[in-house]
């Protein structure tokens, strides 16, 4: 290898890494605002203001910027080699490397031009030819006779506080509004009306580690199919779309679907997460501890506000020389259900050593008194005295 070309190769590799991180919007690039939406925020309508126009503009800018990136390497090469436009000259007698570079240069110019023509085609008639408009046209009804009215309805629902947004990798999102299920990807946005679609969990797979650093993570593949009256008129033939989510988000997604439900195929099994496995062992262990009797019905758990308080911290363990901190005495009244107390306990342990959780210690959520699992007693109302 000609070591004189090494700086050019290194610069090319660095530029390739930069483009990859920019295109897939890594967490680091998002943190510093180096994404298409951030860079062109002055030209792209705010998502909260106009959801549909935001994504129409975002798709146009994303396509244009991403297709320009290859030409950036051409400019970088021209600057480093001082070759000027000589690298565009295509000579069959040149070495194959020079021929490939010339072809790349021509392609890097043609592709942005083609994408610009494509974007101009989208913009005809106020984005009449844009794929988002074509999708929304299939949901037109007598109540909403225009795709513009549907766009306004989606924007209004998106602004509501009960809208659910789940991440699908680094570039995608799943948005669940009161009536719609929306999959946002890099170059597309797909819609499904909840009352006119079927949602099926078709597959599951378990990975040893996730991009977030979690271990033994299960992902579910969910398919959305259109079932409305005009399903045959759709470009996709009613096939809809599919997405993959973390199994820990499944219950949240299911709770936010108000006009439909998720069908789980028989062969799909749910893997218990580390937290779910601990909570099952936590319940079993607490059930064997002495019961703490109270005179009145316990109040609602202040953690979830759904269940009655089920546990009381009462010091029952003995001092141990092996422990750095000895358990203390908690004077708080029963305020937590078993699940909320178990989550509090688990989330304050060493996440890399789950095998030590059952013998570990934690602090009371209120008074910060140290306790272990032996000190967590189930609560039961004392029976009323029999009247003579």
FIMIMAR-584244 format. One line per 2 residues: number of its first residue (from 1); for each residue x, y, z of N, C-alpha, C. Coordinates in steps of 0.1 Angstrom, whole numbers. Example, Ala and Ser with C-alpha at 12.3 -4.5 7.8 and 13.67 -1.06 7.14 Angstrom:
2
1) 132:-57:78:123:-45:78:132:-33:78 ~ 128:-22:71:137:-11:71:129:0:79
***
This chain:
388
1) 8:-12:0:0:0:0:9:12:0 ~ 4:22:-8:11:35:-8:8:43:5
3) 18:44:14:15:51:26:12:66:25 ~ 15:71:13:12:85:10:-3:87:9
5) -11:76:6:-25:77:5:-32:74:18 ~ -25:71:29:-31:67:41:-40:78:47
7) -35:91:47:-44:101:53:-57:102:45 ~ -57:100:32:-69:101:24:-79:89:28
9) -73:77:30:-81:66:34:-87:68:48 ~ -78:73:57:-83:76:71:-94:86:71
11) -92:97:63:-103:107:62:-116:102:57 ~ -115:93:47:-127:86:41:-134:78:52
13) -126:71:60:-133:62:70:-139:71:81 ~ -133:82:84:-139:91:95:-151:97:89
15) -151:101:76:-163:107:70:-174:96:69 ~ -171:84:67:-181:73:66:-188:71:79
17) -179:71:90:-185:69:103:-194:81:107 ~ -190:93:103:-198:105:106:-211:104:99
19) -211:100:86:-224:99:79:-233:88:85 ~ -227:77:89:-235:66:95:-242:71:108
21) -234:78:116:-240:83:129:-250:94:126 ~ -248:102:116:-257:113:113:-270:107:107
23) -269:97:98:-281:91:92:-290:84:102 ~ -283:76:111:-291:68:121:-293:75:134
25) -289:88:135:-292:96:146:-289:89:159 ~ -276:87:161:-272:81:174:-274:90:186
27) -274:85:198:-277:93:210:-268:105:211 ~ -255:103:207:-246:113:209:-249:125:199
29) -253:121:187:-256:131:177:-269:138:181 ~ -278:131:186:-291:137:191:-288:147:202
31) -279:143:211:-276:152:223:-270:165:219 ~ -262:165:208:-256:178:204:-264:185:193
33) -276:179:189:-285:185:180:-281:184:165 ~ -273:173:162:-268:171:149:-277:161:142
35) -289:165:139:-299:157:132:-305:166:121 ~ -312:159:112:-319:167:101:-329:177:107
37) -337:171:117:-348:180:123:-342:191:130 ~ -331:189:137:-325:200:145:-318:210:136
39) -311:206:126:-303:215:118:-313:224:110 ~ -324:218:105:-334:225:97:-346:229:105
41) -345:230:117:-357:233:126:-364:246:122 ~ -357:256:116:-363:268:112:-372:267:99
43) -369:256:92:-377:254:80:-387:243:80 ~ -387:235:91:-396:224:93:-406:228:104
45) -419:227:100:-430:230:110:-429:222:122 ~ -432:227:134:-431:220:146:-441:209:146
47) -437:198:152:-446:186:152:-458:188:160 ~ -457:195:171:-469:198:179:-479:207:172
49) -474:216:164:-483:225:157:-490:219:146 ~ -483:212:137:-489:205:125:-482:192:123
51) -487:181:128:-481:168:128:-478:164:113 ~ -488:165:105:-487:160:91:-477:168:83
53) -478:181:83:-469:190:76:-455:188:81 ~ -453:186:94:-440:184:100:-433:172:93
55) -440:161:92:-434:149:87:-433:150:71 ~ -441:157:65:-440:159:50:-427:166:48
57) -425:177:55:-413:185:53:-400:177:58 ~ -402:170:69:-390:162:74:-386:152:64
59) -395:145:58:-391:135:48:-384:141:36 ~ -389:153:32:-382:160:20:-368:164:24
61) -366:170:35:-353:175:39:-344:163:42 ~ -349:152:48:-341:140:51:-336:134:38
63) -345:132:28:-341:126:16:-330:134:9 ~ -332:148:9:-323:156:2:-309:156:8
65) -309:157:22:-296:158:29:-289:145:28 ~ -296:134:30:-289:121:29:-283:118:16
67) -290:122:5:-284:120:-8:-273:129:-12 ~ -271:140:-4:-260:149:-7:-248:144:0
69) -249:136:11:-238:132:19:-226:126:11 ~ -229:117:1:-218:111:-7:-210:122:-14
71) -216:133:-19:-209:143:-25:-199:150:-16 ~ -202:150:-3:-193:156:7:-180:149:7
73) -179:136:5:-166:129:4:-159:134:-9 ~ -166:137:-19:-159:142:-32:-152:155:-29
75) -159:164:-22:-153:177:-18:-142:175:-9 ~ -143:165:0:-132:163:10:-120:158:2
77) -122:149:-7:-111:143:-15:-104:154:-24 ~ -112:162:-30:-107:173:-38:-99:183:-30
79) -103:185:-17:-95:194:-9:-82:188:-5 ~ -82:175:-2:-70:169:4:-60:166:-7
81) -64:164:-20:-55:160:-30:-52:171:-40 ~ -60:183:-38:-58:194:-47:-60:190:-62
83) -68:180:-64:-70:175:-78:-81:183:-85 ~ -89:191:-78:-99:198:-85:-109:189:-92
85) -114:193:-103:-124:185:-110:-118:175:-119 ~ -105:173:-118:-98:162:-126:-104:148:-122
87) -108:147:-109:-113:133:-105:-126:130:-112 ~ -133:139:-119:-145:136:-126:-142:130:-140
89) -130:132:-144:-127:127:-158:-126:112:-158 ~ -133:106:-167:-133:92:-168:-125:87:-180
91) -114:81:-177:-105:76:-188:-104:61:-186 ~ -107:53:-197:-106:38:-196:-92:33:-193
93) -82:41:-197:-68:37:-195:-63:39:-181 ~ -71:46:-172:-67:48:-159:-68:35:-150
95) -60:35:-139:-62:23:-130:-76:21:-126 ~ -80:9:-122:-94:6:-118:-98:15:-106
97) -89:18:-97:-92:26:-86:-97:40:-90 ~ -90:46:-100:-93:59:-104:-106:59:-112
99) -109:48:-119:-121:47:-127:-133:46:-117 ~ -132:38:-106:-142:37:-96:-145:50:-89
101) -134:57:-86:-135:70:-80:-143:80:-89 ~ -140:80:-102:-147:89:-111:-162:85:-112
103) -165:72:-113:-179:68:-113:-186:72:-100 ~ -179:71:-89:-185:75:-76:-188:90:-77
105) -179:98:-82:-181:112:-83:-193:116:-91 ~ -194:109:-103:-206:112:-111:-219:108:-104
107) -219:96:-98:-231:92:-91:-235:101:-79 ~ -224:106:-72:-227:115:-61:-234:128:-65
109) -232:131:-78:-239:143:-83:-253:140:-89 ~ -254:129:-95:-267:125:-101:-278:121:-91
111) -274:115:-80:-283:110:-70:-290:122:-63 ~ -283:133:-59:-291:144:-53:-300:151:-63
113) -295:151:-76:-304:157:-86:-317:149:-88 ~ -316:136:-88:-328:128:-89:-337:129:-77
115) -331:130:-65:-339:132:-53:-346:146:-53 ~ -339:156:-58:-345:169:-59:-357:169:-69
117) -356:162:-80:-367:160:-89:-379:153:-83 ~ -375:143:-75:-385:135:-68:-393:143:-58
119) -385:152:-51:-392:160:-41:-401:171:-47 ~ -396:176:-59:-405:185:-66:-417:179:-71
121) -417:166:-74:-429:158:-78:-438:157:-66 ~ -432:155:-54:-440:154:-42:-448:167:-39
123) -441:178:-42:-447:191:-38:-457:196:-48 ~ -459:190:-59:-469:194:-69:-483:195:-62
125) -490:207:-64:-503:208:-59:-504:208:-44 ~ -495:215:-37:-495:215:-23:-493:201:-17
127) -483:194:-22:-479:180:-17:-490:170:-21 ~ -497:172:-33:-507:163:-37:-502:150:-40
129) -489:149:-44:-484:136:-48:-475:129:-37 ~ -475:135:-25:-467:130:-14:-473:117:-9
131) -465:107:-6:-471:94:-1:-479:95:12 ~ -476:105:20:-485:107:32:-499:111:28
133) -500:120:18:-513:125:14:-520:113:8 ~ -513:105:0:-520:93:-6:-525:83:4
135) -518:82:15:-523:73:26:-535:79:32 ~ -535:91:36:-546:98:43:-559:98:34
137) -557:98:21:-569:98:12:-577:86:13 ~ -571:75:17:-578:62:19:-587:62:31
139) -585:72:40:-593:72:52:-604:83:51 ~ -606:89:39:-616:99:37:-630:93:38
141) -639:99:46:-653:95:48:-662:107:46 ~ -675:105:47:-684:116:46:-682:126:57
143) -679:121:69:-677:130:80:-664:138:79 ~ -654:132:72:-641:139:69:-638:138:54
145) -644:146:46:-643:144:31:-630:149:25 ~ -621:153:33:-608:158:28:-596:153:36
147) -585:150:30:-573:146:37:-568:157:46 ~ -571:169:43:-567:180:52:-574:180:65
149) -587:176:65:-594:175:77:-589:163:86 ~ -585:152:79:-579:141:87:-566:145:93
151) -558:153:85:-545:158:91:-547:167:103 ~ -557:175:102:-560:184:114:-565:175:126
153) -573:165:123:-577:156:134:-566:149:141 ~ -556:144:132:-544:137:138:-536:147:146
155) -534:159:141:-526:169:149:-532:172:162 ~ -546:173:162:-553:176:175:-551:164:185
157) -552:152:180:-550:141:189:-536:139:194 ~ -526:143:185:-512:141:189:-509:151:200
159) -516:162:201:-513:172:211:-519:169:225 ~ -527:159:225:-533:155:238:-523:148:247
161) -525:150:260:-516:145:270:-515:129:271 ~ -526:123:266:-526:108:267:-520:101:255
163) -513:109:246:-506:103:235:-494:95:239 ~ -493:83:234:-482:74:237:-471:74:226
165) -459:76:229:-448:75:219:-438:65:224 ~ -435:55:216:-425:44:218:-414:45:208
167) -402:43:212:-391:43:203:-390:30:196 ~ -387:31:183:-385:19:175:-371:20:169
169) -361:16:177:-347:18:173:-343:32:174 ~ -333:37:166:-328:50:168:-335:60:158
171) -342:55:148:-347:64:138:-363:63:137 ~ -369:54:144:-383:52:143:-390:54:156
173) -404:57:155:-412:58:166:-426:52:163 ~ -432:48:174:-446:43:173:-455:53:181
175) -464:59:175:-473:69:181:-487:64:182 ~ -492:64:194:-506:59:196:-514:70:202
177) -524:75:194:-533:85:198:-546:79:202 ~ -556:87:204:-569:82:208:-575:73:197
179) -573:77:184:-579:69:173:-569:63:163 ~ -557:67:164:-547:63:153:-535:56:159
181) -530:47:150:-517:41:153:-508:45:142 ~ -497:52:145:-488:58:135:-474:53:137
183) -468:48:126:-454:43:126:-446:54:118 ~ -436:60:125:-428:70:119:-414:64:117
185) -410:64:104:-396:59:101:-389:70:94 ~ -377:67:89:-368:77:84:-374:83:71
187) -379:75:62:-384:80:49:-399:78:47 ~ -406:75:58:-420:72:56:-428:74:69
189) -441:76:68:-450:76:79:-462:68:75 ~ -465:58:83:-477:49:80:-487:50:91
191) -500:49:86:-511:52:95:-521:40:95 ~ -527:38:107:-538:28:108:-548:34:118
193) -561:33:113:-572:38:122:-575:26:131 ~ -575:28:144:-576:17:153:-589:9:151
195) -600:16:148:-613:9:147:-614:1:133 ~ -604:4:124:-604:-3:111:-591:-11:109
197) -586:-17:119:-574:-25:117:-574:-36:127 ~ -566:-46:124:-563:-57:133:-549:-57:137
199) -546:-60:150:-532:-59:155:-529:-73:160 ~ -518:-79:155:-515:-93:159:-500:-94:163
201) -497:-100:174:-483:-103:178:-479:-116:172 ~ -471:-115:162:-468:-127:153:-455:-134:157
203) -446:-128:164:-433:-135:167:-426:-128:179 ~ -417:-135:185:-409:-129:196:-395:-135:195
205) -385:-127:199:-371:-132:199:-364:-125:211 ~ -355:-133:217:-347:-128:229:-333:-126:225
207) -328:-114:230:-314:-110:227:-306:-109:240 ~ -294:-113:240:-285:-113:252:-283:-99:257
209) -283:-89:248:-281:-75:252:-288:-66:242 ~ -292:-55:247:-299:-45:239:-291:-33:237
211) -294:-24:227:-286:-12:225:-286:-3:238 ~ -295:-4:247:-295:3:259:-287:-3:270
213) -281:-15:267:-272:-21:277:-279:-31:286 ~ -292:-33:283:-300:-43:291:-297:-57:287
215) -298:-67:296:-295:-80:292:-308:-88:292 ~ -308:-99:283:-319:-108:281:-332:-100:278
217) -331:-93:267:-343:-85:263:-351:-92:253 ~ -364:-92:254:-373:-98:245:-379:-87:236
219) -379:-90:223:-386:-81:214:-398:-88:207 ~ -409:-81:205:-421:-87:199:-423:-80:186
221) -426:-89:176:-430:-84:163:-445:-83:162 ~ -450:-71:159:-464:-69:159:-468:-64:145
223) -478:-70:139:-483:-67:125:-496:-60:126 ~ -498:-49:119:-510:-42:118:-515:-43:104
225) -528:-48:103:-534:-50:90:-547:-42:89 ~ -550:-35:78:-562:-27:76:-574:-36:73
227) -585:-33:80:-597:-40:78:-609:-31:74 ~ -606:-19:70:-617:-10:67:-625:-13:55
229) -636:-6:52:-644:-9:40:-637:-7:27 ~ -627:2:26:-620:5:14:-606:-1:14
231) -604:-12:20:-591:-18:22:-585:-22:8 ~ -594:-26:-2:-589:-30:-15:-584:-19:-23
233) -587:-6:-19:-583:5:-26:-569:10:-22 ~ -564:5:-12:-551:9:-6:-540:4:-15
235) -529:12:-16:-518:8:-24:-511:-4:-19 ~ -511:-6:-5:-505:-18:0:-514:-30:1
237) -526:-29:-5:-536:-40:-5:-541:-44:9 ~ -540:-35:18:-545:-38:32:-535:-45:41
239) -522:-47:36:-512:-54:44:-508:-46:56 ~ -509:-33:55:-505:-25:67:-490:-24:69
241) -486:-25:81:-472:-24:85:-469:-33:97 ~ -456:-34:100:-452:-42:112:-442:-34:120
243) -440:-37:132:-430:-31:140:-425:-40:151 ~ -414:-37:157:-408:-45:168:-407:-36:181
245) -412:-41:192:-411:-33:204:-405:-42:215 ~ -400:-36:226:-395:-43:237:-408:-49:245
247) -407:-62:249:-418:-68:256:-422:-60:268 ~ -413:-53:274:-417:-45:286:-427:-34:283
249) -427:-30:270:-437:-19:265:-450:-25:260 ~ -451:-38:261:-463:-44:255:-476:-40:263
251) -475:-41:276:-487:-38:284:-491:-23:283 ~ -481:-14:282:-483:0:280:-490:2:267
253) -485:-4:256:-492:-3:243:-506:-8:243 ~ -508:-20:249:-521:-26:250:-531:-17:258
255) -526:-10:268:-535:-1:276:-539:11:268 ~ -531:16:259:-534:28:252:-542:26:239
257) -545:13:236:-553:10:224:-568:10:229 ~ -575:20:225:-589:22:230:-599:16:221
259) -596:14:208:-606:10:199:-603:-4:192 ~ -593:-10:197:-589:-23:192:-581:-30:203
261) -577:-43:200:-569:-51:210:-559:-58:202 ~ -549:-64:209:-538:-71:203:-541:-86:204
263) -541:-93:193:-542:-108:193:-528:-114:193 ~ -526:-123:202:-514:-130:204:-515:-144:198
265) -506:-147:189:-506:-160:183:-502:-171:193 ~ -507:-183:192:-504:-194:202:-489:-197:204
267) -481:-195:193:-467:-199:195:-459:-188:201 ~ -465:-176:203:-457:-165:209:-457:-166:224
269) -446:-167:230:-445:-168:245:-437:-156:250 ~ -441:-151:262:-435:-139:268:-424:-144:277
271) -413:-138:276:-402:-140:285:-402:-131:296 ~ -401:-137:308:-401:-128:320:-388:-120:321
273) -390:-107:323:-378:-99:325:-372:-101:338 ~ -360:-96:340:-353:-97:353:-361:-91:364
275) -368:-80:362:-376:-74:372:-388:-82:375 ~ -395:-88:365:-407:-96:367:-403:-108:375
277) -392:-114:372:-388:-126:379:-385:-123:394 ~ -379:-112:396:-376:-108:410:-389:-105:418
279) -399:-98:411:-411:-95:418:-419:-108:422 ~ -418:-118:413:-424:-131:417:-418:-137:429
281) -404:-137:430:-397:-142:442:-400:-133:454 ~ -401:-120:451:-403:-111:462:-417:-114:469
283) -427:-116:461:-440:-119:466:-440:-132:475 ~ -433:-142:469:-432:-155:476:-425:-153:490
285) -415:-146:490:-407:-144:502:-415:-136:512 ~ -422:-125:508:-429:-117:517:-441:-124:524
287) -447:-134:516:-458:-141:521:-454:-150:533 ~ -442:-153:534:-437:-162:546:-433:-153:558
289) -433:-140:557:-430:-132:568:-442:-130:577 ~ -439:-127:590:-451:-124:599:-460:-114:594
291) -473:-115:598:-483:-106:594:-483:-94:603 ~ -485:-82:598:-486:-70:606:-501:-66:606
293) -507:-66:618:-522:-63:618:-524:-48:621 ~ -534:-43:614:-538:-29:616:-553:-28:619
295) -557:-17:625:-571:-16:629:-580:-11:618 ~ -575:-4:608:-584:2:598:-579:-4:584
297) -588:-2:575:-584:-7:561:-573:2:556 ~ -563:-5:550:-551:3:545:-555:13:534
299) -549:24:533:-552:34:523:-546:29:510 ~ -549:37:499:-543:33:486:-528:35:486
301) -522:26:478:-507:27:476:-504:41:470 ~ -494:48:476:-491:61:471:-482:60:458
303) -477:48:455:-469:46:443:-477:45:430 ~ -488:36:431:-496:34:419:-510:39:420
305) -515:41:432:-529:46:435:-539:37:430 ~ -536:24:428:-546:14:423:-549:4:433
307) -538:-1:440:-540:-12:450:-539:-6:464 ~ -545:-14:473:-544:-10:487:-529:-12:492
309) -525:-5:502:-512:-7:508:-512:-22:514 ~ -501:-29:511:-501:-43:514:-489:-47:523
311) -479:-38:526:-468:-41:533:-464:-31:544 ~ -458:-35:554:-453:-25:565:-439:-30:568
313) -430:-20:570:-416:-23:573:-415:-24:588 ~ -412:-36:593:-410:-38:607:-397:-46:609
315) -388:-40:617:-375:-47:618:-376:-60:625 ~ -373:-71:618:-373:-84:624:-360:-91:623
317) -351:-86:615:-338:-92:612:-328:-89:624 ~ -318:-97:625:-308:-95:635:-296:-88:630
319) -288:-82:638:-276:-75:634:-266:-86:628 ~ -259:-82:618:-249:-91:612:-236:-84:610
321) -225:-90:613:-212:-84:612:-208:-83:597 ~ -215:-91:589:-211:-91:574:-217:-79:567
323) -227:-72:573:-233:-61:567:-226:-48:571 ~ -224:-39:561:-218:-26:564:-228:-17:572
325) -241:-18:567:-251:-10:573:-262:-19:580 ~ -265:-17:592:-275:-25:599:-289:-19:596
327) -299:-28:596:-312:-24:594:-317:-15:605 ~ -326:-5:601:-331:4:611:-346:2:614
329) -351:11:622:-365:10:625:-373:20:618 ~ -384:15:610:-392:24:602:-405:27:610
331) -409:39:611:-421:43:618:-432:47:609 ~ -430:45:596:-440:49:586:-452:40:586
333) -464:45:584:-476:36:583:-476:29:570 ~ -484:18:568:-484:11:555:-489:20:544
335) -480:22:534:-484:31:523:-481:25:509 ~ -475:13:508:-471:7:496:-477:-6:493
337) -480:-9:481:-484:-23:477:-471:-31:475 ~ -473:-44:474:-461:-53:472:-454:-50:460
339) -461:-48:449:-454:-46:436:-446:-33:436 ~ -452:-22:441:-444:-10:441:-432:-10:450
341) -434:-17:462:-422:-18:471:-412:-27:465 ~ -416:-38:458:-406:-46:451:-399:-39:440
343) -406:-31:432:-399:-23:422:-389:-13:428 ~ -393:-6:439:-384:3:446:-372:-4:451
345) -373:-16:456:-362:-24:461:-353:-28:450 ~ -359:-33:439:-351:-38:428:-343:-28:421
347) -349:-16:419:-343:-6:411:-331:1:418 ~ -330:-2:431:-319:4:439:-308:-6:442
349) -308:-17:435:-298:-27:436:-288:-26:425 ~ -277:-34:426:-267:-35:415:-273:-42:404
351) -276:-36:392:-283:-42:381:-274:-52:374 ~ -261:-52:377:-252:-63:371:-251:-75:380
353) -257:-75:392:-256:-86:401:-270:-90:406 ~ -279:-94:398:-292:-97:403:-293:-109:413
355) -283:-117:413:-283:-129:422:-281:-124:437 ~ -277:-112:439:-275:-107:453:-287:-99:458
357) -298:-97:449:-309:-89:453:-316:-94:466 ~ -318:-107:466:-327:-112:477:-320:-110:491
359) -307:-109:491:-300:-108:504:-295:-93:506 ~ -299:-84:497:-294:-71:498:-303:-62:507
361) -300:-50:508:-308:-40:516:-312:-28:508 ~ -321:-21:513:-326:-9:506:-331:1:517
363) -335:13:513:-340:23:523:-355:25:520 ~ -362:28:531:-376:32:530:-378:44:521
365) -388:43:512:-390:54:503:-393:67:510 ~ -398:67:522:-402:79:529:-392:84:539
367) -389:75:549:-380:79:560:-365:75:558 ~ -362:67:547:-349:63:544:-343:54:554
369) -351:47:562:-346:37:572:-342:25:564 ~ -330:19:567:-325:7:560:-333:-5:564
371) -336:-13:554:-344:-26:557:-339:-37:547 ~ -342:-49:550:-340:-60:541:-353:-68:539
373) -353:-78:531:-366:-85:528:-373:-91:541 ~ -365:-95:551:-370:-101:563:-379:-90:570
375) -377:-78:568:-384:-67:575:-397:-63:568 ~ -400:-68:556:-411:-65:549:-423:-74:552
377) -433:-69:560:-443:-78:565:-456:-74:558 ~ -464:-85:554:-477:-83:548:-487:-77:558
379) -496:-68:553:-505:-61:562:-519:-68:561 ~ -525:-69:572:-539:-74:573:-547:-67:583
381) -559:-64:580:-568:-57:590:-572:-66:601 ~ -571:-61:613:-574:-69:625:-589:-71:626
383) -594:-84:627:-608:-86:628:-615:-79:639 ~ -627:-74:637:-634:-67:647:-638:-76:659
385) -638:-71:671:-641:-80:682:-656:-84:682 ~ -658:-97:685:-672:-102:685:-680:-95:696
387) -692:-91:692:-701:-85:702:-709:-95:709 ~ -710:-93:722:-717:-103:731:-733:-100:730
***
